[in-house]
C-alpha cells in the first residue's frame, strides 16, 4: 500500500498551488484532508520550514524554503523521515526546473502543470523503492529532525485558528433591511396625470414655434409665458 498519497507544490506567500500529483483517492476522510491541506497552504508563512498536521488516518507534512513549499498527504504508517525526505527531493527538483522570477510571476493555479509528471515519478520512487536504497538520505533527515523538530499541529488546527478560517477573517453577515413599497394614492395619480398633460402642452407649443419659424424666417418667436408669445 502507498504511504505517500498526494503531493503538491505551493507558493508560500499566498498559498497559490503551482503543481500537484494526480489524485486517485476519493474517500470522505481523504477529501476532508485535502480541504484542510488547502487551508494550511494559505498560512504556511506563519510556520517554520517543516511541520506536520496529524489526523486519525492521514497526516499532512510540509517543507518550505524561500517562497516554495512542498506538501504531502501520507498515511499514518509513513515515517516522518521518509515524508520529509520526499518533500526535500521534490523541492530540489522544482527549484532546479523554475527560477524565482518565474515562480513569483505565476498568477493562476497550477501554472506549472508539466511538473505534475515529475511529482508522480518521485512519489512512485518513495512508495515502491526499498528504504535500504535510500538509507543515507533517510539518516540525514533523521539527524536534522532531532536537532530541528518540525512543528506539530492537529488537522483541527488547520481549519480554524484565532477566528480565522481558510486564511480569511470570519465575516458576520447582517440581514438586509426589508423595504416595502407603498400603494399609489389618488393625489399621486392626479399629480402624474397633470405632469403628463403639461408635457404634452409643452410639446405642442414647441411644434407651433417651429412652424412659425419656418413660415417667416425673419421673425423671432419667443415664449414669454404659459399662454403668450412675442413676435419680432
C-alpha positions as CSV (number, residue, x, y, z in Angstrom):
1,X,0.0,0.0,0.0
2,X,1.3,3.5,-0.8
3,X,2.3,5.6,2.1
4,X,2.6,8.9,0.2
5,X,-0.9,9.5,-1.2
6,X,-0.8,13.1,-2.6
7,X,1.7,15.8,-3.1
8,X,1.7,19.4,-4.3
9,X,4.0,22.4,-4.7
10,X,2.7,25.8,-3.5
11,X,3.9,29.4,-3.2
12,X,4.5,30.3,0.4
13,X,3.4,33.9,0.4
14,X,-0.1,33.3,-0.8
15,X,-0.7,29.6,-0.9
16,X,-1.1,29.5,-4.7
17,X,-0.9,25.9,-5.9
18,X,1.8,25.6,-8.6
19,X,1.7,21.9,-9.4
20,X,0.2,18.7,-7.9
21,X,0.1,14.9,-8.3
22,X,-2.9,13.1,-9.8
23,X,-5.4,12.2,-7.1
24,X,-6.7,8.6,-7.1
25,X,-8.3,8.7,-3.6
26,X,-11.9,9.7,-3.1
27,X,-12.9,8.6,0.4
28,X,-14.6,11.2,2.5
29,X,-11.8,11.3,5.1
30,X,-9.2,11.8,2.3
31,X,-11.2,14.6,0.7
32,X,-11.6,16.3,4.0
33,X,-7.8,16.1,4.5
34,X,-7.3,17.7,1.1
35,X,-9.6,20.6,2.1
36,X,-7.5,21.1,5.2
37,X,-4.3,21.0,3.3
38,X,-5.6,23.9,1.1
39,X,-6.4,25.8,4.2
40,X,-3.0,25.1,5.7
41,X,-1.3,26.2,2.5
42,X,-2.7,29.7,2.9
43,X,-0.9,30.1,6.3
44,X,2.5,28.5,5.6
45,X,4.2,31.8,6.0
46,X,3.4,31.6,9.8
47,X,5.2,28.4,10.4
48,X,8.9,27.3,10.3
49,X,10.4,25.3,7.4
50,X,9.0,21.9,8.4
51,X,5.7,20.8,10.0
52,X,3.2,18.1,10.4
53,X,-0.6,18.0,11.0
54,X,-1.7,14.7,12.5
55,X,-5.1,13.2,11.9
56,X,-6.6,9.8,12.7
57,X,-5.9,8.1,9.3
58,X,-3.8,10.7,7.5
59,X,-1.0,13.2,8.1
60,X,-0.1,16.4,6.3
61,X,3.6,17.2,6.1
62,X,5.1,20.3,4.6
63,X,8.6,21.6,4.0
64,X,9.2,25.2,2.8
65,X,12.2,27.3,1.9
66,X,12.2,30.7,0.4
67,X,8.9,31.1,-1.4
68,X,8.3,27.5,-2.4
69,X,6.8,24.8,-0.2
70,X,6.1,21.1,-0.9
71,X,3.2,19.5,0.9
72,X,2.1,15.8,1.1
73,X,-0.8,13.7,2.5
74,X,0.6,10.5,3.9
75,X,-0.9,7.5,5.7
76,X,-0.2,7.4,9.4
77,X,2.2,4.5,8.8
78,X,4.5,6.7,6.8
79,X,7.7,7.5,8.9
80,X,8.2,11.3,9.3
81,X,11.8,10.9,8.0
82,X,10.5,9.4,4.7
83,X,7.9,12.1,4.3
84,X,10.4,14.9,4.7
85,X,13.0,13.2,2.6
86,X,10.4,13.0,-0.2
87,X,9.4,16.7,0.2
88,X,13.0,17.8,0.2
89,X,13.7,15.8,-3.0
90,X,10.6,17.4,-4.6
91,X,11.7,20.9,-3.5
92,X,15.1,20.5,-5.2
93,X,13.5,19.1,-8.4
94,X,11.1,22.0,-8.6
95,X,13.6,24.8,-7.8
96,X,16.0,23.4,-10.3
97,X,13.4,23.5,-13.0
98,X,12.0,27.0,-12.4
99,X,13.7,30.2,-11.2
100,X,12.4,32.5,-8.5
101,X,11.2,35.1,-11.1
102,X,9.1,32.6,-12.9
103,X,7.6,31.4,-9.6
104,X,6.9,34.9,-8.4
105,X,5.1,35.9,-11.6
106,X,2.7,32.9,-11.6
107,X,-0.8,34.3,-11.5
108,X,-3.1,31.3,-11.9
109,X,-3.3,28.0,-10.1
110,X,-1.3,25.0,-11.4
111,X,0.7,27.2,-13.7
112,X,3.5,24.6,-13.9
113,X,1.2,21.7,-14.9
114,X,4.1,19.9,-16.7
115,X,5.8,19.3,-13.4
116,X,3.0,17.0,-12.3
117,X,4.7,14.1,-14.0
118,X,7.8,14.7,-12.0
119,X,5.8,14.6,-8.8
120,X,4.3,11.3,-9.8
121,X,7.7,9.8,-10.5
122,X,9.3,10.9,-7.3
123,X,6.2,9.8,-5.3
124,X,6.3,6.4,-7.0
125,X,10.0,6.1,-6.2
126,X,9.5,6.7,-2.5
127,X,6.4,4.4,-2.3
128,X,7.9,1.4,-4.0
129,X,11.7,1.5,-3.8
130,X,13.2,-0.3,-0.8
131,X,14.1,2.0,2.0
132,X,17.6,0.4,2.2
133,X,18.3,2.1,-1.2
134,X,17.5,5.5,0.5
135,X,19.2,4.7,3.8
136,X,21.8,7.5,3.6
137,X,19.2,10.2,2.7
138,X,16.8,9.0,5.4
139,X,19.6,9.0,8.1
140,X,20.5,12.6,7.1
141,X,16.9,13.7,7.5
142,X,16.5,11.9,10.8
143,X,19.5,13.7,12.2
144,X,18.1,17.1,11.1
145,X,14.7,16.3,12.7
146,X,16.5,15.5,16.0
147,X,18.1,19.0,16.1
148,X,15.2,20.9,14.5
149,X,11.9,19.0,15.2
150,X,9.1,20.0,12.9
151,X,6.2,22.0,14.3
152,X,3.3,19.6,15.2
153,X,-0.3,20.6,14.5
154,X,-3.6,18.7,14.5
155,X,-5.8,18.7,11.5
156,X,-8.3,20.8,13.5
157,X,-5.6,23.5,13.9
158,X,-5.5,23.8,10.1
159,X,-9.2,24.6,9.9
160,X,-9.9,27.5,12.3
161,X,-7.4,29.4,14.4
162,X,-7.8,32.7,16.2
163,X,-11.1,33.4,14.5
164,X,-9.6,32.9,11.0
165,X,-11.0,30.4,8.6
166,X,-9.5,29.4,5.2
167,X,-7.0,32.3,5.6
168,X,-9.6,35.0,5.8
169,X,-11.4,36.6,8.7
170,X,-14.8,35.3,9.5
171,X,-17.5,37.7,8.4
172,X,-20.7,38.3,10.3
173,X,-23.5,39.0,7.9
174,X,-26.4,41.2,9.0
175,X,-29.8,40.7,7.4
176,X,-30.6,43.3,4.8
177,X,-33.3,45.8,5.7
178,X,-36.8,45.0,4.4
179,X,-38.3,47.8,2.3
180,X,-42.0,47.8,1.4
181,X,-43.4,49.8,-1.4
182,X,-46.4,51.9,-0.5
183,X,-49.5,51.9,-2.8
184,X,-50.1,55.0,-5.0
185,X,-52.7,57.4,-3.6
186,X,-55.3,59.3,-5.5
187,X,-53.3,62.5,-5.1
188,X,-50.3,60.8,-6.6
189,X,-52.3,59.6,-9.6
190,X,-53.7,63.2,-10.2
191,X,-50.1,64.6,-10.0
192,X,-49.0,62.1,-12.6
193,X,-51.8,63.0,-15.0
194,X,-51.1,66.7,-14.6
195,X,-47.4,66.2,-15.3
196,X,-48.3,64.2,-18.5
197,X,-50.7,67.0,-19.6
198,X,-48.1,69.7,-19.0
199,X,-45.5,67.7,-21.0
200,X,-48.0,67.3,-23.9
201,X,-48.8,71.0,-23.9
202,X,-45.1,71.9,-24.0
203,X,-44.6,69.5,-26.9
204,X,-47.5,71.2,-28.9
205,X,-46.1,74.7,-28.2
206,X,-42.7,73.6,-29.4
207,X,-44.2,72.3,-32.6
208,X,-46.1,75.6,-33.2
209,X,-42.9,77.6,-32.5
210,X,-41.0,75.5,-35.1
211,X,-43.8,76.1,-37.7
212,X,-43.8,79.9,-37.2
213,X,-40.0,80.0,-37.5
214,X,-40.2,78.0,-40.8
215,X,-43.0,80.2,-42.3
216,X,-41.4,83.5,-41.5
217,X,-37.6,83.2,-41.1
218,X,-37.3,86.9,-40.4
219,X,-39.4,86.8,-37.3
220,X,-38.2,85.5,-34.0
221,X,-40.8,84.0,-31.8
222,X,-40.2,83.8,-28.1
223,X,-42.3,82.1,-25.4
224,X,-42.8,84.6,-22.6
225,X,-45.4,82.8,-20.6
226,X,-47.6,79.8,-20.4
227,X,-50.1,81.3,-23.0
228,X,-48.3,84.3,-24.6
229,X,-45.9,84.6,-27.5
230,X,-43.9,87.6,-28.5
231,X,-43.0,88.1,-32.2
232,X,-40.2,90.3,-33.6
